[in-house]
Amino acid sequence: MIQKVDILVFAAHPDDAELACSGTILKQIGLGRTVAVVDLTAGELGTRGTPEIRAQESAVATKLLGLTARYNAGFADGFFESDKEHCVTLASYIRYFQPEIVLCNAIDDRHPDHGKGSELASRACFLAGLRKIETTWEGNTQTAWRPKNVYHYIQDRYIQPDFIVDISDQWQGKLACIKAFKSQFYTAETASNAEPQTYISGIGFLEFIEARAKEYGHAIGVTYGEGFTKEKQVGVKDLFDLI
């Protein structure tokens, strides 16, 4: 059993994908491609909100994005590792969705789960291609599958991108997806929320997200951009594919 998509996105926490690569997701879906997201954890250690609230917010963002599917792997927030058990679980998702491209967490970031999620997803993408590793989906044995490319989106810490996607037309959509997580980020509706203030809950954090998008956009001569790093050389068939 498979549900093939063009792109599979792994995210350590609900809202990672929205913050870092939702513009790219919206752009690719607008071009007719299919995208699924697998959140590794429920974000249960987050200072604000609850896993239940974040699941509801995630459902709203999923509709805004137009995803083909979204799953939560149920790993322990703050404590998952890049070990055999976790790799095999992610390999089953990779084999189920059979993506051509995988997007995953930043290779290094302020939150340690992001770097761990990056390593775990990258390792699972390779192992999913080894036929002697056995996985099942709903009781059915799966066949090996390895994505053609794995790209890492950039999160809180600045990383020099290997390439930048123009998301100028998708900026407002990206912002709406981020604000779907009302328990985590600033909105006029939740400005007076009695919950503790955090690194990401003030309006300044959203201003930072916009500034970063403008910085990456400026680098390629557009208004807004999202940056990614690669694991292997990126090739093009036509020089006019480049901005």
Disulfide bonds with the S-S distance in Angstrom:
none
